[in-house]
Amino acid sequence: MVAAGFAATILIGSAPAVADVNFAGKKIQIVVPAKEGGGLDRYARLLAPFFQKYLPGKPTVLVFNKPGGGLIKGSNWFQRKAKPDGLIALGITTSVHTSFVFGGKKVKYDELGWRSVIVSPLGTVFYARTDTGVKGKDPAADVKVLQAGKWITSGKTPNSAELRMFLALEMLGIKNIKPIFGISTAKRRNAIIRGEMHLGIDSAGAFIGKVTRYVKKGVIVPWMTLGFIDSAGNIVRDPLFPDLPSFPEVYKAVHGKAPSGNDWKMLKHLFNMGVMASKGIMLPKETPDDVLAAWISAAKMAVKDPELLKRAKRDMGGYPHSFGADADKIKKDAVDVTPESKAWMRNWIDNVLRKKA
């Protein structure tokens, strides 16, 4: 299922010039606004020793977890406390994006203002228990089966990363979904494996590392990915899962036309939040160019390091990374949502999704 040869990392963006930046003797924090053991935590801890290796002066780099509030608590803390000296960075993930856009008055952080060091994409795989009747061979037939049944799944909150799953299913006419909120990704995955829930999504890395074994056992079947944006800006099949149709393919197979309308506009933002800007490392808004350049240079060397490449398959998947201004653009495509689209999505969350729970 995994595409051979795609694991080579592609570097996007020109190498920045690093001035007289030296972190010798300093302690650097990478703040993770999520609990230990999740995808963002693994991503940050994977990168941390390589930032320690490649940042000028070889500082001590530590990861600190500040979970809570759908990742709002730690993100607010970073916005409030981090100084623009390169000593505190923030790890971001899909729920940081969704909370920024839809989290309301609790959100005190300005994600668009943060300076991007690195943004790493990670595909999204949709899967079901085999006893739902999903076969993973004919997308239109699979959707017809799912349209006819009643299914249980879950999400952390109505505003969290699972929004991309809920809206995609709704657009395919799979409406008989009961979402249980307050459930982590890992707990949902385990509940599906045990037969207590029916449908789920996972990042490409988590799917390969934790779900594939149950595909081999005949318990789970993958049936779709969100897809991936190629160099021409088109949504194509996920390069790690070339045998699985992308969401636009499945939509066209079901409805006979390409997706369009307000729901599609919003899903494209969620696509960018969940796939193209799935993980990343940020610095505060006022960080000087030379400090940012030092971090970007370290990130570029880190993702080429043979030791990191050995460890990275699960948490980075071999997708191409982006840096600096290129990463800022990807982040902007994810979270710079028009007031009209934001209002449409909030209405859908309040009047459709919450009423299913």
C-alpha positions as CSV (number, residue, x, y, z in Angstrom):
1,M,0.0,0.0,0.0
2,V,2.9,2.4,0.8
3,A,4.4,3.9,-2.3
4,A,7.9,2.7,-2.9
5,G,10.6,5.4,-3.1
6,F,8.4,8.2,-1.8
7,A,10.2,8.3,1.5
8,A,12.9,10.7,0.3
9,T,12.4,14.1,1.9
10,I,12.0,17.1,-0.5
11,L,13.2,20.5,0.8
12,I,11.1,23.5,-0.1
13,G,12.4,27.0,0.2
14,S,15.8,28.6,-0.2
15,A,18.4,28.4,2.5
16,P,18.3,31.4,4.8
17,A,21.4,33.4,5.8
18,V,22.3,32.9,9.4
19,A,23.9,35.8,11.2
20,D,25.7,35.8,14.5
21,V,23.1,33.7,16.4
22,N,24.6,31.5,19.1
23,F,22.5,29.6,21.6
24,A,25.6,28.1,23.5
25,G,24.7,27.4,27.1
26,K,21.0,28.1,26.6
27,K,18.0,26.0,27.3
28,I,15.4,26.0,24.6
29,Q,11.8,24.8,25.1
30,I,9.5,23.3,22.5
31,V,6.1,23.7,23.9
32,V,3.6,21.0,23.0
33,P,0.0,22.1,23.7
34,A,-1.1,18.4,23.9
35,K,-0.5,15.5,26.2
36,E,2.4,13.2,26.0
37,G,2.3,10.3,23.6
38,G,0.1,11.8,20.9
39,G,1.1,12.6,17.3
40,L,2.3,16.2,18.0
41,D,4.3,15.1,21.0
42,R,6.0,12.4,19.0
43,Y,6.8,14.9,16.2
44,A,8.3,17.4,18.6
45,R,10.3,14.8,20.5
46,L,11.6,13.4,17.2
47,L,12.9,16.8,16.1
48,A,14.2,18.0,19.5
49,P,17.5,16.2,19.6
50,F,18.2,17.3,16.0
51,F,17.5,20.9,16.8
52,Q,19.9,20.4,19.7
53,K,22.5,19.1,17.3
54,Y,22.1,21.7,14.5
55,L,21.1,25.0,16.2
56,P,24.2,27.2,16.6
57,G,25.9,26.7,19.9
58,K,24.3,23.2,20.4
59,P,21.8,24.3,23.2
60,T,19.9,22.0,25.4
61,V,16.5,21.5,23.7
62,L,13.6,20.2,25.9
63,V,10.0,19.4,25.1
64,F,7.3,20.6,27.6
65,N,3.7,19.5,27.4
66,K,1.0,22.1,28.3
67,P,-2.3,20.3,27.3
68,G,-5.8,21.5,27.8
69,G,-8.8,23.0,26.2
70,G,-8.5,21.5,22.8
71,L,-4.9,22.7,22.6
72,I,-6.0,26.2,23.4
73,K,-4.4,26.4,26.8
74,G,-0.8,25.8,25.7
75,S,-1.2,27.9,22.5
76,N,-2.5,30.8,24.6
77,W,0.5,30.4,27.0
78,F,2.9,30.5,24.1
79,Q,1.3,33.7,22.7
80,R,1.4,35.3,26.1
81,K,4.8,34.2,27.4
82,A,7.2,33.4,24.6
83,K,9.8,36.1,23.9
84,P,11.1,36.7,20.4
85,D,14.6,35.4,21.3
86,G,14.4,31.9,19.8
87,L,14.3,30.2,23.2
88,I,10.7,29.1,23.2
89,A,9.1,27.4,20.1
90,L,5.6,25.9,19.8
91,G,4.6,22.6,18.2
92,I,1.4,22.9,16.2
93,T,-1.1,20.4,14.8
94,T,-4.5,20.2,13.3
95,S,-6.4,21.0,16.5
96,V,-4.4,24.2,17.0
97,H,-5.7,25.3,13.6
98,T,-9.3,24.3,14.2
99,S,-9.4,25.9,17.6
100,F,-7.9,29.1,16.2
101,V,-10.6,29.3,13.6
102,F,-13.6,28.0,15.6
103,G,-12.6,28.1,19.2
104,G,-14.3,31.4,20.0
105,K,-13.4,33.7,22.9
106,K,-11.2,31.2,24.7
107,V,-8.6,31.6,21.9
108,K,-6.1,34.4,22.8
109,Y,-3.5,33.4,20.2
110,D,-2.8,34.8,16.7
111,E,-1.6,31.8,14.7
112,L,-1.3,33.9,11.5
113,G,1.2,36.1,13.3
114,W,3.6,33.3,14.3
115,R,6.7,32.8,12.2
116,S,7.0,29.3,10.7
117,V,10.2,27.2,11.1
118,I,8.8,24.1,9.5
119,V,5.5,22.7,8.4
120,S,5.1,19.0,7.8
121,P,2.1,17.4,5.9
122,L,0.6,14.1,6.9
123,G,-2.1,12.3,5.0
124,T,-5.5,11.4,6.5
125,V,-6.9,7.8,6.1
126,F,-10.6,7.0,6.5
127,Y,-11.3,3.5,7.7
128,A,-14.1,1.3,8.9
129,R,-14.6,-2.0,10.6
130,T,-15.1,-4.8,8.0
131,D,-18.3,-5.9,9.7
132,T,-19.9,-2.6,8.5
133,G,-19.9,-4.1,5.0
134,V,-17.3,-1.7,3.6
135,K,-15.0,-3.5,1.2
136,G,-12.5,-0.8,0.2
137,K,-12.8,-1.7,-3.5
138,D,-15.6,0.3,-5.0
139,P,-16.0,3.8,-3.4
140,A,-19.6,4.3,-4.6
141,A,-20.6,1.0,-3.2
142,D,-18.9,1.6,0.1
143,V,-20.6,5.0,0.5
144,K,-24.0,3.4,-0.3
145,V,-23.4,0.9,2.5
146,L,-22.5,3.7,4.9
147,Q,-25.4,5.8,3.9
148,A,-27.8,3.0,4.8
149,G,-26.4,2.3,8.3
150,K,-26.1,3.9,11.7
151,W,-22.6,4.4,13.0
152,I,-20.7,5.5,16.0
153,T,-17.5,7.5,16.0
154,S,-15.9,10.2,18.1
155,G,-13.9,13.4,18.4
156,K,-12.1,15.3,21.0
157,T,-14.4,18.3,20.8
158,P,-16.9,19.6,18.1
159,N,-14.1,22.1,17.1
160,S,-11.2,19.7,17.0
161,A,-9.3,17.9,14.2
162,E,-12.1,15.4,13.5
163,L,-14.1,18.2,11.8
164,R,-12.6,17.1,8.5
165,M,-14.0,13.6,9.0
166,F,-17.4,14.8,10.1
167,L,-17.8,17.2,7.2
168,A,-16.4,14.8,4.6
169,L,-18.9,12.1,5.6
170,E,-21.8,14.6,5.6
171,M,-20.8,15.7,2.1
172,L,-20.9,12.1,0.9
173,G,-24.4,11.7,2.3
174,I,-23.3,9.6,5.3
175,K,-25.6,11.3,7.8
176,N,-26.5,8.7,10.4
177,I,-23.4,9.3,12.5
178,K,-23.4,9.5,16.3
179,P,-20.3,11.4,17.4
180,I,-19.2,10.9,21.0
181,F,-17.1,13.9,22.1
182,G,-14.3,13.9,24.7
183,I,-12.6,10.9,23.2
184,S,-8.9,11.0,22.1
185,T,-7.7,9.7,18.7
186,A,-6.0,6.7,20.4
187,K,-9.1,5.8,22.4
188,R,-11.3,6.0,19.3
189,R,-8.9,3.8,17.4
190,N,-8.9,1.2,20.2
191,A,-12.7,1.4,20.4
192,I,-13.0,0.7,16.7
193,I,-10.7,-2.3,17.0
194,R,-12.7,-3.7,19.9
195,G,-16.0,-3.2,17.9
196,E,-17.4,-0.5,20.1
197,M,-17.3,2.1,17.3
198,H,-17.5,1.8,13.6
199,L,-15.7,4.6,11.6
200,G,-12.5,6.6,12.1
201,I,-9.7,8.5,10.6
202,D,-6.0,8.5,11.4
203,S,-2.9,10.3,10.2
204,A,-0.9,8.3,7.7
205,G,1.8,7.6,10.2
206,A,-0.6,6.4,12.9
207,F,-2.5,4.3,10.4
208,I,0.7,2.6,9.2
209,G,2.1,2.1,12.7
210,K,-1.1,1.2,14.6
211,V,-3.9,0.2,12.2
212,T,-2.3,-1.8,9.3
213,R,-1.9,-4.9,11.5
214,Y,-5.7,-5.0,11.9
215,V,-6.1,-4.6,8.2
216,K,-4.1,-7.7,7.8
217,K,-6.2,-9.5,10.4
218,G,-9.4,-8.6,8.5
219,V,-10.8,-6.3,11.3
220,I,-10.3,-2.9,9.6
221,V,-10.6,-1.8,6.0
222,P,-9.3,1.6,4.7
223,W,-11.6,3.1,2.0
224,M,-10.5,6.7,1.3
225,T,-8.0,9.4,2.0
226,L,-8.5,13.1,1.9
227,G,-5.8,13.3,-0.8
228,F,-2.7,15.4,-1.2
229,I,-1.9,18.7,-3.0
230,D,0.6,18.3,-5.7
231,S,3.1,20.9,-7.0
232,A,0.5,22.2,-9.5
233,G,-2.0,22.8,-6.7
234,N,-4.3,19.9,-7.6
235,I,-5.7,17.4,-5.0
236,V,-4.4,14.0,-6.0
237,R,-4.2,10.6,-4.4
238,D,-2.1,10.5,-1.3
239,P,1.3,9.3,-2.4
240,L,1.7,7.0,0.5
241,F,-1.7,5.3,-0.3
242,P,-1.9,5.3,-4.1
243,D,-4.4,2.5,-4.1
244,L,-7.0,4.5,-2.1
245,P,-9.2,7.1,-3.8
246,S,-9.0,10.7,-2.7
247,F,-12.1,12.5,-1.3
248,P,-12.7,14.4,-4.6
249,E,-12.7,11.0,-6.5
250,V,-15.2,9.4,-4.1
251,Y,-17.4,12.5,-4.1
252,K,-17.5,12.4,-7.9
253,A,-18.2,8.6,-7.9
254,V,-21.2,9.2,-5.6
255,H,-22.6,12.5,-6.9
256,G,-21.5,12.4,-10.5
257,K,-19.8,15.8,-10.3
258,A,-16.8,17.5,-8.6
259,P,-17.4,19.0,-5.1
260,S,-18.4,22.6,-4.9
261,G,-20.2,25.1,-2.7
262,N,-19.8,26.4,0.9
263,D,-19.1,22.9,2.3
264,W,-16.4,22.3,-0.2
265,K,-14.8,25.7,0.5
266,M,-14.7,24.8,4.2
267,L,-13.5,21.3,3.7
268,K,-10.5,22.6,1.6
269,H,-9.5,24.7,4.6
270,L,-9.9,21.6,6.9
271,F,-7.9,19.6,4.3
272,N,-5.1,22.1,4.6
273,M,-5.3,22.1,8.4
274,G,-5.4,18.3,8.6
275,V,-3.1,17.3,5.8
276,M,-0.8,20.0,4.3
277,A,-0.2,21.8,7.7
278,S,-0.7,18.7,9.9
279,K,2.4,19.4,12.1
280,G,4.9,22.2,12.5
281,I,7.2,24.3,14.7
282,M,6.5,28.0,15.2
283,L,8.3,31.0,16.7
284,P,6.8,34.2,18.1
285,K,5.7,37.0,15.8
286,E,8.5,39.4,16.6
287,T,11.3,36.9,16.2
288,P,14.2,38.5,14.3
289,D,15.0,37.3,10.9
290,D,18.5,36.0,11.9
291,V,17.0,33.9,14.7
292,L,14.3,32.5,12.5
293,A,17.0,31.7,9.9
294,A,19.0,29.8,12.4
295,W,16.0,27.7,13.3
296,I,15.1,27.1,9.6
297,S,18.7,26.1,8.8
298,A,18.6,23.6,11.7
299,A,15.3,22.2,10.6
300,K,16.5,21.7,7.1
301,M,19.6,19.8,8.3
302,A,17.5,17.8,10.8
303,V,15.2,16.4,8.2
304,K,18.1,15.3,6.0
305,D,19.9,13.6,8.9
306,P,20.1,9.9,8.3
307,E,19.3,9.1,11.9
308,L,16.1,11.2,11.8
309,L,15.1,9.6,8.5
310,K,15.4,6.1,10.1
311,R,13.0,7.2,12.9
312,A,10.7,9.5,10.9
313,K,8.5,7.1,8.9
314,R,5.7,6.9,11.4
315,D,5.6,10.5,12.5
316,M,6.5,12.3,9.2
317,G,5.6,9.6,6.6
318,G,8.2,10.7,4.1
319,Y,6.1,13.7,2.8
320,P,7.8,16.9,1.7
321,H,8.4,19.5,4.4
322,S,8.1,23.3,4.0
323,F,10.1,26.0,5.7
324,G,9.9,29.8,6.4
325,A,7.8,31.8,4.0
326,D,6.7,28.6,2.1
327,A,5.4,27.2,5.4
328,D,3.7,30.5,6.2
329,K,1.8,30.3,3.0
330,I,0.6,26.7,3.7
331,K,-0.5,27.8,7.2
332,K,-2.3,30.8,5.8
333,D,-4.2,28.6,3.3
334,A,-5.3,26.5,6.2
335,V,-6.4,29.1,8.8
336,D,-7.1,32.3,6.9
337,V,-10.8,31.7,6.6
338,T,-13.3,34.3,5.3
339,P,-15.9,35.5,7.8
340,E,-18.6,34.0,5.5
341,S,-17.0,30.6,5.5
342,K,-16.4,30.7,9.2
343,A,-20.0,31.7,9.9
344,W,-21.2,28.8,7.6
345,M,-19.0,26.3,9.5
346,R,-20.0,27.5,12.9
347,N,-23.7,27.2,11.9
348,W,-23.0,23.7,10.6
349,I,-21.2,22.7,13.9
350,D,-24.0,24.1,16.1
351,N,-27.0,23.0,14.1
352,V,-25.9,19.8,12.5
353,L,-22.9,18.2,14.2
354,R,-23.8,19.0,17.8
355,K,-27.3,17.7,17.3
356,K,-26.0,14.3,16.2
357,A,-24.3,13.8,19.5
